[in-house]
């Protein structure tokens, strides 16, 4: 896993829920990072990377690198997904809504 330079985080009570370091690189959309859009879709990619996005992403959306710790600090509710297996996605209709989890197919054609 790639990481960003270590920097401090203040996590909600209960500590760090993920099994990788807080400075692990993750992906998010510009809508989430710069515009404050809620995280409504989360992918735990087949290769172990995490994505936190506002909804269905299009080619026009800008993908940004963030650290997992900053993503968690911004959206503590993603802690519910910390044990979601690689190759799965979670979706909810609104902040505070129930996450629906399901596996998804690889986009690179591999099984």
Secondary structure by P-SEA (a helix, b strand, c coil): cccccbbbbbbcccccccccccccccccccccccccccccbbbccccbbbbbccccccccbbbbbbcaaaaaaacccccccccccccbbbbbcccccbbbbbbbccccccc
